[in-house]
Amino acid sequence: MEGETPIRSEFLPFCRHSISKEEIAEVVDTLNSDWITTGPKTKEFEKRFAEYVGAEYAIAVNSATAGLHLALIASGIGKGDEVITTPYTFAATANVIIHSQAASVFVDIQKDTLNIDPVKIEAAITPKTKAIIPVHFAGQSCDMDEILQIAKKYNLTVIEDAAHAISSEYKGKKIGSIGQATVFSFYATKNLTTGEGGMVTTNDKELANRIAILSLHGISKDAWKRYGAGGSWYYEIVSPGFKYNMTDIQASIGLCQLAKIEEFLKIRQKYVQIYQEAFGELPQIITPKDITPGCHAWHLYYILIKPELLKINRDSFIEALGKEGIGTSVHFIPIHLHPYYRDTYGFQKGDFPNAEWVYERIISLPLYPKLTEKDVRDVILAVRKIVDRWKIR
Ligand SMILES: *Cc1c(COP(=O)(O)O)cnc(C)c1O
């Protein structure tokens, strides 16, 4: 209430990156070299990233959005095709389908994992369906056995949106080594960041080749070498490609971040355990379920509030957390509720009931390696305080 002391006098941001002196030194090293855009460090980052996820090939790009776009186009998806995905995702996943001139077909999520419901995928398949883009929400793998089985039956390409899923596993295999193509994001908030950036991994040599060429104007392979010793001025445009390449400045950051990714993961897991134990005791809160076999990368930690046990809705809960000095976010506003999608495709409230049910209840809480244990305890204190004040007695 008025004049009362908040849990935090200094605001705790929802997210902070984990860039430190190693990344800075590596960037300086690149800037002091003669080569700052796509070059040796990008190649090294691709190699190490492919090794980390257990994929044959990795192509670095300037965002996951770019990577998803390339994966679709390089898989031959275009006009007249349909691509199945989840409405419970970031704009990028759905927008790239439109950029590829295909049509997006949404399939509702499971309430426990917030991932696309494989049981509902088959009903959405038509003769025009060419691909599925599952999103591994928060870093928990989708049910890949089910998805791959459906894909095989209907001859569909599986392009995984793994923006949240660096370090994630499914039944002992790392995400990045499973579907035809997997796309990672290195956006500022992600588990591994290069400021902006992304990576596509695949075990398909031809696909990797097409993606690499399309990422740099459709210029024949290794065109970046043309300015070095022994490089040739000659190149050929083999396709009207894009300008989606990663720079060596970004790759410098990525190389250092990749070396720390397991360390980051351990901190995330430790804080998640503290959150899970604390919130598990509150009947007004639903905690995330880690039920898919394999490592959960915990890109996000979220809670769902039970409005029927509270005199406060999700929006007011977020506002109250802000007043306690805690930064939060909402992942995601379902795609079909956004004006463009709603107005263009005639979507209505009620079309994807599970996505909407989750959206009305969800709050993402701070989870990143720079948090201290005290920060985590403060988040818990703030949530408890709000629950205590607003619970229906
Ligand atoms: C962040 C994010 C993206 C987009 O990543 P960019 O690298 O910013 O293009 C795509 N899908 C999901 C689920 C995301 O969270």
The ligand as a MOL file (V3000), in Angstrom:
LIG
                    3D

  0  0  0     0  0            999 V3000
M  V30 BEGIN CTAB
M  V30 COUNTS 15 15 0 0 0
M  V30 BEGIN ATOM
M  V30 1 C 13.9190 -14.9070 -29.7350 0
M  V30 2 C 13.0540 -15.8170 -30.5040 0
M  V30 3 C 13.1040 -15.8880 -31.9060 0
M  V30 4 C 13.8320 -14.8990 -32.7470 0
M  V30 5 O 15.1770 -14.8270 -32.5250 0
M  V30 6 P 16.0230 -13.6420 -33.2320 0
M  V30 7 O 17.4360 -14.1300 -33.1010 0
M  V30 8 O 15.7670 -12.4060 -32.4490 0
M  V30 9 O 15.5870 -13.5340 -34.6310 0
M  V30 10 C 12.3740 -16.8730 -32.5470 0
M  V30 11 N 11.5960 -17.7280 -31.8640 0
M  V30 12 C 11.4950 -17.6670 -30.5200 0
M  V30 13 C 10.6310 -18.6760 -29.8310 0
M  V30 14 C 12.1950 -16.7010 -29.7980 0
M  V30 15 O 12.0520 -16.6280 -28.4800 0
M  V30 END ATOM
M  V30 BEGIN BOND
M  V30 1 1 1 2
M  V30 2 1 2 3
M  V30 3 2 2 14
M  V30 4 1 3 4
M  V30 5 2 3 10
M  V30 6 1 4 5
M  V30 7 1 5 6
M  V30 8 2 6 7
M  V30 9 1 6 8
M  V30 10 1 6 9
M  V30 11 1 10 11
M  V30 12 2 11 12
M  V30 13 1 12 13
M  V30 14 1 12 14
M  V30 15 1 14 15
M  V30 END BOND
M  V30 END CTAB
M  END
